[in-house]
Amino acid sequence: MSKYTDDEVRAMSKITIKVAADYLGISPNILTLGMRNNVLPIGFAIKNEDKYRESWTYSIIPERLIAYNHGKINEIQVEGIEKNLSTIISQFEDLKRDLLFLLSENEG
């Protein structure tokens, strides 16, 4: 049985790898590998590369974690969510670029 209830997961401001693994009843290593390989659709695994080492950052979305735990999330839903997020990010980047352009014009 899970150490956490659905309501406790929803109330968390940040869900750690350990919490998500305990909630799903799997090891933290399996959880991170699943996220890195896009097999576990509970959030995002972002690869950070710098000159000297490689690391990963994980963002776990409470509702996706809960839905996955109850078998209510499928790949089509995940693709739709990710497509919408990509659109939002693209629009945000356009706004950021426009703002930087306007600010650079005001400096000159």
C-alpha positions as CSV (number, residue, x, y, z in Angstrom):
1,M,0.0,0.0,0.0
2,S,1.2,3.5,-0.8
3,K,2.7,5.7,1.9
4,Y,0.7,8.7,0.5
5,T,-2.9,9.3,-0.4
6,D,-4.0,11.1,-3.6
7,D,-5.0,14.1,-1.6
8,E,-1.6,14.3,0.1
9,V,0.1,14.1,-3.3
10,R,-2.1,16.9,-4.6
11,A,-1.3,19.1,-1.6
12,M,2.5,18.9,-2.0
13,S,4.1,22.0,-3.5
14,K,6.9,19.8,-5.0
15,I,6.9,16.1,-5.5
16,T,10.3,14.5,-5.1
17,I,11.6,11.4,-6.8
18,K,11.4,9.6,-3.5
19,V,7.8,10.6,-2.8
20,A,6.7,9.6,-6.3
21,A,8.5,6.3,-6.1
22,D,6.9,5.5,-2.7
23,Y,3.5,6.5,-4.0
24,L,3.8,4.2,-7.0
25,G,5.5,1.4,-5.0
26,I,8.7,1.3,-7.1
27,S,12.3,2.2,-6.5
28,P,13.6,5.7,-7.1
29,N,16.0,4.3,-9.7
30,I,13.3,2.7,-11.7
31,L,11.2,5.9,-11.6
32,T,14.1,8.1,-12.9
33,L,14.9,5.6,-15.6
34,G,11.3,5.4,-16.7
35,M,11.0,9.2,-16.8
36,R,14.3,9.6,-18.7
37,N,13.2,7.1,-21.3
38,N,9.7,8.5,-21.7
39,V,8.1,5.3,-20.4
40,L,6.7,6.8,-17.3
41,P,4.3,9.7,-18.3
42,I,4.2,11.4,-14.9
43,G,6.2,14.5,-15.7
44,F,9.4,15.6,-17.4
45,A,13.0,14.5,-17.2
46,I,15.3,17.2,-18.5
47,K,19.0,16.5,-19.3
48,N,21.4,19.2,-18.1
49,E,24.8,19.1,-19.7
50,D,27.6,21.4,-18.8
51,K,31.3,21.2,-19.7
52,Y,32.2,18.8,-16.9
53,R,29.3,16.6,-16.1
54,E,25.8,15.5,-17.0
55,S,22.8,15.7,-14.6
56,W,19.0,15.4,-14.8
57,T,16.2,17.5,-13.4
58,Y,12.8,16.0,-12.8
59,S,9.4,17.7,-12.7
60,I,6.6,15.5,-11.5
61,I,3.0,16.7,-12.2
62,P,0.7,15.6,-9.3
63,E,-2.4,15.0,-11.5
64,R,-0.4,12.9,-14.0
65,L,1.2,10.9,-11.2
66,I,-2.2,10.2,-9.7
67,A,-3.8,9.4,-13.0
68,Y,-1.0,7.0,-13.9
69,N,-1.2,5.3,-10.5
70,H,-4.9,4.6,-11.1
71,G,-4.4,3.5,-14.8
72,K,-6.3,6.5,-16.2
73,I,-3.6,8.1,-18.3
74,N,-2.8,7.0,-21.8
75,E,-0.2,8.1,-24.4
76,I,-2.7,10.1,-26.4
77,Q,-3.6,12.2,-23.4
78,V,0.1,12.7,-22.7
79,E,0.8,13.7,-26.3
80,G,-2.0,16.3,-26.1
81,I,-0.8,17.7,-22.9
82,E,2.8,18.0,-24.2
83,K,1.6,19.5,-27.5
84,N,-0.3,22.2,-25.6
85,L,2.7,22.9,-23.4
86,S,4.9,23.2,-26.4
87,T,2.5,25.8,-27.9
88,I,2.5,27.8,-24.7
89,I,6.3,27.7,-24.5
90,S,6.6,28.8,-28.1
91,Q,4.2,31.7,-27.6
92,F,6.1,32.7,-24.5
93,E,9.4,32.7,-26.3
94,D,7.9,34.9,-29.0
95,L,6.7,37.4,-26.4
96,K,10.1,37.3,-24.7
97,R,11.9,38.0,-28.0
98,D,9.5,40.9,-28.8
99,L,10.0,42.4,-25.4
100,L,13.8,42.1,-25.6
101,F,13.6,43.9,-29.0
102,L,11.5,46.7,-27.6
103,L,13.8,47.1,-24.6
104,S,16.9,47.2,-26.9
105,E,15.2,49.9,-29.0
106,N,14.4,52.0,-25.9
107,E,18.1,51.9,-24.8
108,G,19.3,53.3,-28.2
